[in-house]
């Protein structure tokens, strides 16, 4: 049986930043969202055309960081392959056939 751990946590300090740039529309939205205001704020007006919005979205996609994509391989590079079939019983009348296939191009000893 393992003894319980005792952790000592340093006192936390709370600070408030009063120099925050928040627009009035965002303030109104937050007040309404959390029930401090009864008047529903008006949605922001967007004067952009559809093409402008598409171009803006394309520019934002370009700024995304490079995320590595998975490496694929074809049947010529396969070093190990195993296929198994199994049945899963869903209820007393129904079963589901499942195919599990493991394929890799890594050498497995």
MMTF fields as JSON, N, C-alpha, C and O atoms, coordinates in Angstrom:
{
  "mmtfVersion": "1.0.0",
  "mmtfProducer": "UNKNOWN",
  "numBonds": 435,
  "numAtoms": 436,
  "numGroups": 109,
  "numChains": 1,
  "numModels": 1,
  "chainsPerModel": [1],
  "groupsPerChain": [109],
  "chainIdList": ["A"],
  "bondAtomList": [4, 2, 8, 6, 12, 10, 16, 14, 20, 18, 24, 22, 28, 26, 32, 30, 36, 34, 40, 38, 44, 42, 48, 46, 52, 50, 56, 54, 60, 58, 64, 62, 68, 66, 72, 70, 76, 74, 80, 78, 84, 82, 88, 86, 92, 90, 96, 94, 100, 98, 104, 102, 108, 106, 112, 110, 116, 114, 120, 118, 124, 122, 128, 126, 132, 130, 136, 134, 140, 138, 144, 142, 148, 146, 152, 150, 156, 154, 160, 158, 164, 162, 168, 166, 172, 170, 176, 174, 180, 178, 184, 182, 188, 186, 192, 190, 196, 194, 200, 198, 204, 202, 208, 206, 212, 210, 216, 214, 220, 218, 224, 222, 228, 226, 232, 230, 236, 234, 240, 238, 244, 242, 248, 246, 252, 250, 256, 254, 260, 258, 264, 262, 268, 266, 272, 270, 276, 274, 280, 278, 284, 282, 288, 286, 292, 290, 296, 294, 300, 298, 304, 302, 308, 306, 312, 310, 316, 314, 320, 318, 324, 322, 328, 326, 332, 330, 336, 334, 340, 338, 344, 342, 348, 346, 352, 350, 356, 354, 360, 358, 364, 362, 368, 366, 372, 370, 376, 374, 380, 378, 384, 382, 388, 386, 392, 390, 396, 394, 400, 398, 404, 402, 408, 406, 412, 410, 416, 414, 420, 418, 424, 422, 428, 426, 432, 430],
  "bondOrderList": [1, 1, 1, 1, 1, 1, 1, 1, 1, 1, 1, 1, 1, 1, 1, 1, 1, 1, 1, 1, 1, 1, 1, 1, 1, 1, 1, 1, 1, 1, 1, 1, 1, 1, 1, 1, 1, 1, 1, 1, 1, 1, 1, 1, 1, 1, 1, 1, 1, 1, 1, 1, 1, 1, 1, 1, 1, 1, 1, 1, 1, 1, 1, 1, 1, 1, 1, 1, 1, 1, 1, 1, 1, 1, 1, 1, 1, 1, 1, 1, 1, 1, 1, 1, 1, 1, 1, 1, 1, 1, 1, 1, 1, 1, 1, 1, 1, 1, 1, 1, 1, 1, 1, 1, 1, 1, 1, 1],
  "groupList": [{"groupName": "UNK", "atomNameList": ["N", "CA", "C", "O"], "elementList": ["N", "C", "C", "O"], "formalChargeList": [0, 0, 0, 0], "bondAtomList": [1, 0, 2, 1, 3, 2], "bondOrderList": [1, 1, 2], "singleLetterCode": "X", "chemCompType": "L-PEPTIDE LINKING"}],
  "groupTypeList": [0, 0, 0, 0, 0, 0, 0, 0, 0, 0, 0, 0, 0, 0, 0, 0, 0, 0, 0, 0, 0, 0, 0, 0, 0, 0, 0, 0, 0, 0, 0, 0, 0, 0, 0, 0, 0, 0, 0, 0, 0, 0, 0, 0, 0, 0, 0, 0, 0, 0, 0, 0, 0, 0, 0, 0, 0, 0, 0, 0, 0, 0, 0, 0, 0, 0, 0, 0, 0, 0, 0, 0, 0, 0, 0, 0, 0, 0, 0, 0, 0, 0, 0, 0, 0, 0, 0, 0, 0, 0, 0, 0, 0, 0, 0, 0, 0, 0, 0, 0, 0, 0, 0, 0, 0, 0, 0, 0, 0],
  "groupIdList": [1, 2, 3, 4, 5, 6, 7, 8, 9, 10, 11, 12, 13, 14, 15, 16, 17, 18, 19, 20, 21, 22, 23, 24, 25, 26, 27, 28, 29, 30, 31, 32, 33, 34, 35, 36, 37, 38, 39, 40, 41, 42, 43, 44, 45, 46, 47, 48, 49, 50, 51, 52, 53, 54, 55, 56, 57, 58, 59, 60, 61, 62, 63, 64, 65, 66, 67, 68, 69, 70, 71, 72, 73, 74, 75, 76, 77, 78, 79, 80, 81, 82, 83, 84, 85, 86, 87, 88, 89, 90, 91, 92, 93, 94, 95, 96, 97, 98, 99, 100, 101, 102, 103, 104, 105, 106, 107, 108, 109],
  "secStructList": [7, 7, 7, 7, 7, 7, 7, 7, 7, 7, 7, 7, 7, 7, 7, 7, 7, 7, 7, 7, 7, 7, 7, 2, 2, 2, 2, 2, 2, 2, 2, 2, 2, 6, 6, 1, 7, 1, 1, 7, 7, 7, 7, 7, 7, 7, 7, 7, 7, 2, 2, 2, 2, 2, 2, 2, 2, 2, 2, 2, 2, 2, 6, 1, 7, 7, 7, 7, 7, 7, 7, 7, 7, 7, 4, 4, 4, 7, 1, 3, 3, 3, 3, 3, 3, 3, 3, 3, 3, 7, 1, 1, 1, 7, 3, 3, 3, 3, 3, 3, 3, 3, 3, 3, 1, 1, 7, 7, 7],
  "xCoordList": [0.842, 0.0, 0.881, 1.841, 0.542, 1.341, 0.856, -0.347, 1.807, 1.458, 0.97, 1.447, 0.044, -0.433, 0.673, 1.502, 0.657, 1.633, 1.108, -0.092, 2.012, 1.673, 2.409, 3.634, 1.667, 2.272, 2.058, 0.954, 3.112, 3.023, 2.918, 3.786, 1.863, 1.617, 1.85, 1.281, 2.687, 2.951, 1.681, 0.828, 1.575, 0.416, 0.405, 1.441, -0.772, -0.908, -1.309, -2.024, -0.847, -1.171, -2.081, -1.911, -3.03, -3.961, -3.671, -3.531, -3.583, -3.351, -4.377, -4.837, -4.725, -5.687, -5.0, -4.372, -5.132, -4.541, -5.625, -6.589, -5.465, -6.474, -6.194, -7.017, -5.058, -4.69, -4.97, -4.05, -6.248, -6.637, -7.433, -8.324, -7.108, -7.83, -8.95, -8.71, -10.175, -11.348, -12.343, -12.626, -12.863, -13.817, -15.151, -15.458, -15.927, -17.215, -18.158, -18.943, -18.092, -18.974, -18.628, -19.521, -17.328, -16.936, -17.387, -17.802, -17.308, -17.794, -19.29, -19.747, -20.056, -21.501, -21.825, -22.732, -21.088, -21.32, -21.056, -21.835, -19.956, -19.631, -20.649, -21.051, -21.065, -22.067, -23.373, -23.995, -23.795, -25.024, -24.855, -25.758, -23.706, -23.458, -23.55, -24.098, -23.026, -23.001, -24.128, -24.081, -25.145, -26.358, -26.294, -27.141, -25.342, -25.254, -25.923, -25.933, -26.479, -27.167, -28.374, -28.294, -29.494, -30.708, -30.859, -31.675, -30.095, -30.208, -29.204, -28.003, -29.736, -28.867, -28.108, -28.716, -26.774, -25.996, -26.227, -26.55, -26.052, -26.213, -24.976, -23.856, -25.176, -24.006, -23.196, -23.744, -21.876, -21.059, -21.435, -21.802, -21.337, -21.678, -20.426, -19.364, -20.573, -19.445, -19.723, -20.661, -18.915, -19.104, -18.275, -18.195, -17.657, -16.823, -17.679, -18.735, -17.21, -17.874, -17.448, -16.518, -18.13, -17.811, -16.379, -15.659, -15.96, -14.611, -13.563, -12.516, -13.848, -12.909, -12.771, -11.669, -13.897, -13.836, -13.065, -12.308, -13.245, -12.505, -11.02, -10.203, -10.658, -9.242, -8.642, -7.495, -9.396, -8.915, -8.7, -7.71, -9.61, -9.444, -8.239, -7.528, -7.998, -6.826, -5.532, -4.558, -5.518, -4.32, -4.068, -2.915, -5.13, -4.968, -4.461, -3.675, -4.896, -4.425, -2.949, -2.235, -2.484, -1.068, -0.206, 0.916, -0.711, 0.056, 0.101, 0.794, -0.603, -0.591, 0.797, 1.491, 1.209, 2.533, 2.562, 1.533, 3.755, 3.911, 3.737, 4.554, 2.675, 2.396, 2.845, 2.452, 3.665, 4.136, 2.976, 2.074, 3.023, 1.98, 2.463, 3.669, 1.545, 1.957, 2.674, 2.361, 3.613, 4.359, 3.601, 3.249, 3.356, 2.649, 3.632, 4.718, 3.248, 4.075, 3.164, 1.976, 3.714, 2.902, 3.253, 4.072, 2.626, 2.772, 4.182, 4.527, 4.996, 6.363, 7.242, 8.246, 6.879, 7.718, 7.28, 7.859, 6.284, 5.727, 6.695, 7.101, 7.063, 7.916, 7.12, 7.549, 5.975, 5.166, 3.706, 3.308, 2.918, 1.486, 0.759, 1.146, -0.282, -1.082, -2.535, -2.864, -3.398, -4.825, -5.556, -5.306, -6.454, -7.259, -8.715, -9.038, -9.571, -11.015, -11.569, -11.122, -12.529, -13.183, -14.635, -14.98, -15.468, -16.878, -17.133, -16.706, -17.844, -18.254, -19.753, -20.526, -20.152, -21.571, -22.184, -21.837, -23.113, -23.761, -24.885, -24.999, -25.694, -26.722, -26.956, -26.185, -27.992, -28.196, -28.497, -28.299, -28.968, -29.335, -28.359, -28.374, -27.525, -26.688, -25.206, -24.803, -24.411, -22.962, -22.377, -22.983, -21.216, -20.542, -19.19, -18.382, -18.936, -17.644, -16.645, -16.932, -15.467, -14.453, -13.169, -12.736, -12.573, -11.286, -10.23, -10.366, -9.186, -8.083, -6.864, -6.447, -6.295, -5.144, -4.011, -4.167, -2.87, -1.684, -0.654, -0.272, -0.215, 0.76, 1.829, 1.506, 3.083, 4.151, 5.299, 5.483, 6.059, 7.253, 8.502, 9.618, 8.318, 9.445, 9.806, 8.934, 11.063, 11.491, 11.211, 11.679, 10.448, 10.118, 10.839, 10.685, 11.618, 12.379, 11.553, 12.026],
  "yCoordList": [-1.185, 0.0, 1.24, 1.34, 2.168, 3.375, 4.442, 4.648, 5.118, 6.176, 7.398, 7.657, 8.143, 9.349, 10.402, 10.516, 11.153, 12.216, 13.511, 13.785, 14.282, 15.62, 16.601, 16.558, 17.47, 18.472, 19.853, 20.197, 20.626, 21.989, 22.909, 22.911, 23.674, 24.575, 25.994, 26.425, 26.711, 28.106, 28.919, 28.616, 29.957, 30.847, 31.507, 31.939, 31.578, 32.181, 33.634, 34.004, 34.438, 35.856, 36.175, 35.656, 37.024, 37.443, 38.894, 39.737, 39.173, 40.545, 40.918, 40.068, 42.17, 42.677, 43.7, 44.644, 43.494, 44.426, 45.418, 45.053, 46.657, 47.675, 48.369, 49.156, 48.095, 48.728, 47.747, 47.304, 47.414, 46.454, 47.186, 47.979, 46.917, 47.532, 46.606, 45.64, 46.897, 46.109, 47.066, 48.143, 46.654, 47.517, 47.525, 46.604, 48.564, 48.691, 47.57, 47.093, 47.143, 46.051, 44.746, 43.968, 44.5, 43.297, 43.367, 42.358, 44.539, 44.731, 44.442, 43.743, 44.976, 44.748, 43.264, 42.746, 42.579, 41.149, 40.345, 39.455, 40.65, 39.917, 40.188, 39.27, 41.443, 41.765, 41.022, 40.511, 40.954, 40.243, 38.734, 38.063, 38.21, 36.767, 36.268, 35.193, 37.028, 36.59, 37.181, 37.118, 37.758, 38.162, 39.483, 39.737, 40.328, 41.62, 42.725, 43.881, 42.382, 43.353, 42.67, 41.511, 43.391, 42.811, 43.121, 42.501, 44.061, 44.42, 43.623, 43.626, 42.94, 42.13, 43.043, 43.857, 42.912, 43.778, 43.414, 42.276, 44.414, 44.202, 43.505, 43.808, 42.567, 41.919, 42.925, 43.893, 42.69, 43.64, 43.63, 42.598, 44.797, 44.942, 44.659, 45.234, 43.764, 43.389, 43.923, 43.481, 44.866, 45.466, 44.786, 45.291, 43.649, 42.961, 42.152, 41.631, 42.061, 41.199, 39.759, 39.504, 38.829, 37.419, 37.143, 36.402, 37.73, 37.511, 38.032, 37.411, 39.187, 39.725, 38.799, 38.602, 38.225, 37.297, 36.036, 35.521, 35.528, 34.342, 34.648, 33.847, 35.808, 36.197, 36.349, 35.962, 36.905, 37.056, 35.68, 35.474, 34.745, 33.388, 32.696, 31.977, 32.907, 32.306, 32.881, 32.151, 34.171, 34.778, 34.22, 34.017, 33.968, 33.415, 31.983, 31.575, 31.202, 29.828, 29.796, 28.887, 30.771, 30.808, 31.036, 30.534, 31.781, 32.087, 30.946, 31.059, 29.863, 28.743, 28.124, 28.101, 27.618, 26.995, 25.701, 25.07, 25.335, 24.104, 22.905, 22.658, 22.172, 20.974, 19.786, 19.664, 18.903, 17.777, 16.875, 16.587, 16.445, 15.55, 14.111, 13.862, 13.169, 11.784, 11.26, 11.649, 10.395, 9.8, 8.571, 7.706, 8.502, 7.35, 6.457, 6.894, 5.229, 4.297, 3.404, 3.276, 2.79, 1.929, 0.466, 0.167, -0.433, -1.862, -2.375, -3.469, -1.625, -2.064, -1.951, -2.654, -1.068, -0.821, -1.595, -1.407, -2.452, -3.113, -4.171, -5.066, -4.055, -5.054, -5.964, -7.086, -5.515, -6.322, -6.025, -4.865, -7.063, -6.909, -8.047, -9.211, -7.69, -8.701, -8.268, -7.112, -9.211, -8.939, -9.939, -11.142, -9.438, -10.313, -9.903, -8.719, -10.883, -10.67, -11.095, -12.086, -10.358, -10.739, -10.283, -9.366, -10.916, -10.549, -9.924, -10.433, -8.802, -8.152, -8.352, -8.044, -8.859, -9.078, -7.79, -7.325, -7.212, -5.967, -6.224, -5.543, -7.19, -7.66, -9.128, -9.728, -9.704, -11.152, -11.537, -12.694, -10.608, -10.937, -10.402, -10.872, -9.452, -8.782, -8.89, -8.726, -9.168, -9.144, -8.242, -8.03, -7.737, -6.839, -7.439, -7.698, -7.666, -8.176, -7.04, -6.022, -7.203, -6.15, -6.7, -7.803, -5.925, -6.27, -5.348, -4.126, -5.921, -5.158, -5.458, -6.611, -4.434, -4.617, -3.727, -2.513, -4.35, -3.625, -3.744, -4.845, -2.601, -2.568, -1.55, -0.445, -1.9, -0.961, -1.146, -2.218, -0.079, -0.191, -0.285, -0.312, -0.335, -0.508, -1.982, -2.847, -2.261, -3.648, -4.08, -3.451, -5.156, -5.692, -7.026, -7.913, -7.164, -8.401, -9.412, -10.515],
  "zCoordList": [0.0, 0.0, 0.0, 0.764, -0.858, -1.005, -0.028, 0.135, 0.621, 1.561, 0.792, -0.313, 1.346, 0.656, 0.598, 1.501, -0.48, -0.659, -0.069, -0.088, 0.442, 0.925, 0.03, -0.08, -0.597, -1.469, -0.867, -0.445, -0.835, -0.336, -1.545, -2.419, -1.582, -2.698, -2.217, -1.214, -2.935, -2.585, -2.749, -3.583, -1.936, -2.037, -3.406, -3.912, -3.994, -5.301, -5.151, -4.219, -6.065, -6.043, -7.215, -8.318, -6.957, -8.0, -8.34, -7.454, -9.624, -10.036, -11.093, -11.856, -11.129, -12.094, -12.973, -12.493, -14.256, -15.218, -15.624, -16.297, -15.218, -15.533, -16.855, -17.323, -17.458, -18.729, -19.869, -20.558, -20.06, -21.083, -22.158, -21.852, -23.4, -24.505, -24.953, -25.678, -24.522, -24.891, -25.541, -25.016, -26.686, -27.371, -26.626, -25.868, -26.849, -26.184, -26.595, -25.775, -27.852, -28.281, -27.565, -27.232, -27.325, -26.592, -25.138, -24.567, -24.541, -23.173, -23.108, -22.205, -24.061, -24.09, -24.265, -23.614, -25.143, -25.357, -24.089, -23.747, -23.384, -22.159, -21.054, -20.339, -20.915, -19.893, -20.168, -19.236, -21.423, -21.767, -21.575, -21.076, -21.971, -21.898, -20.456, -20.21, -19.509, -18.123, -17.277, -16.049, -17.932, -17.239, -16.512, -15.656, -16.805, -16.145, -16.947, -16.523, -18.097, -18.927, -19.562, -19.968, -19.648, -20.236, -21.713, -22.395, -22.213, -23.629, -24.449, -24.179, -25.46, -26.307, -27.263, -27.957, -27.302, -28.196, -29.651, -29.989, -30.497, -31.934, -32.486, -32.074, -33.421, -34.014, -34.822, -35.35, -34.916, -35.679, -37.148, -37.708, -37.757, -39.168, -39.988, -39.751, -40.955, -41.808, -43.21, -43.874, -43.652, -44.964, -46.049, -47.169, -45.736, -46.713, -47.683, -47.321, -48.902, -49.875, -49.616, -48.85, -50.255, -50.087, -50.529, -49.86, -51.645, -52.159, -51.179, -50.997, -50.54, -49.56, -48.359, -47.846, -47.907, -46.775, -47.136, -46.313, -48.356, -48.798, -48.856, -48.401, -49.415, -49.482, -48.096, -47.876, -47.156, -45.793, -45.155, -44.453, -45.39, -44.866, -45.457, -44.756, -46.758, -47.394, -46.82, -46.635, -46.54, -45.952, -44.555, -44.174, -43.783, -42.442, -42.507, -41.653, -43.51, -43.642, -43.983, -43.559, -44.738, -45.11, -43.875, -43.805, -42.907, -41.699, -40.694, -39.683, -40.934, -40.001, -39.97, -40.986, -38.801, -38.728, -39.544, -39.786, -39.953, -40.718, -39.805, -38.918, -40.028, -39.254, -40.081, -41.241, -39.511, -40.313, -40.73, -39.943, -41.966, -42.455, -42.301, -42.302, -42.17, -42.0, -43.247, -44.373, -43.025, -44.131, -44.594, -43.792, -45.876, -46.417, -47.16, -47.541, -47.356, -48.091, -48.91, -48.61, -49.936, -50.792, -50.519, -49.651, -51.265, -51.007, -51.284, -50.838, -51.997, -52.268, -51.032, -50.926, -50.083, -48.915, -47.676, -46.606, -47.788, -46.612, -46.108, -46.85, -44.821, -44.186, -43.274, -43.004, -42.795, -41.885, -42.155, -42.26, -42.265, -42.476, -41.767, -41.865, -41.065, -40.374, -40.42, -40.156, -40.76, -40.827, -39.946, -40.019, -39.12, -38.27, -38.395, -38.494, -38.388, -38.407, -37.062, -36.486, -36.567, -35.323, -35.372, -36.117, -34.589, -34.491, -33.133, -32.097, -33.169, -31.922, -31.764, -32.67, -30.633, -30.397, -29.863, -28.777, -30.653, -30.254, -29.264, -28.245, -29.567, -28.643, -28.965, -29.714, -28.419, -28.586, -30.033, -30.402, -30.863, -32.238, -33.285, -34.423, -32.94, -33.93, -33.591, -32.44, -34.608, -34.459, -35.55, -36.6, -35.275, -36.19, -36.528, -35.636, -37.825, -38.258, -38.369, -38.998, -37.762, -37.737, -38.34, -38.008, -39.222, -39.82, -39.224, -39.289, -38.646, -38.084, -38.926, -39.038, -39.513, -40.383, -39.896, -39.763, -39.634, -39.199, -40.311, -40.709, -40.802, -41.888, -41.524, -41.087, -41.696, -41.404, -42.393, -42.969, -42.571, -43.393, -42.525, -43.043, -41.2, -40.29, -40.189, -40.272, -40.013, -39.85, -38.433, -37.483, -38.28, -36.969, -36.831, -37.671, -35.774, -35.56, -34.806, -34.532]
}
